[in-house]
Amino acid sequence: MGPPAAPYASAALTRVLNNAGSDLRYEALVALGYLGPEAAPQAAVAVAERATTDEDARLRRQALLTLTLFGPDAAHAAGGKDGKLWQVRVGW
């Protein structure tokens, strides 16, 4: 399905990030990365949360990779105006 499915799939995958075991959270992060920048508006906040607070280092790394795949606009989606919240959270 790829990026055209992002508006539909990203909300469901975001719910998985918040409510599932670590293996499913990991797979959801990978899937969101495949969806690319189109998934960022709905998923960036949840992915940023995983990148900063998940107890599993593997998930934190995958969350950072997913944000990278979302592109620079993910900072705006994750942190509001100018991405300031995201920058503070990761220490930029």
Summary of the structure (lengths in Angstrom):
residues: 92
radius of gyration: 11.8
end to end distance: 34.3
largest distance: 35.0
contacts: 294
relative contact order: 0.16
helix: 87%
strand: 0%
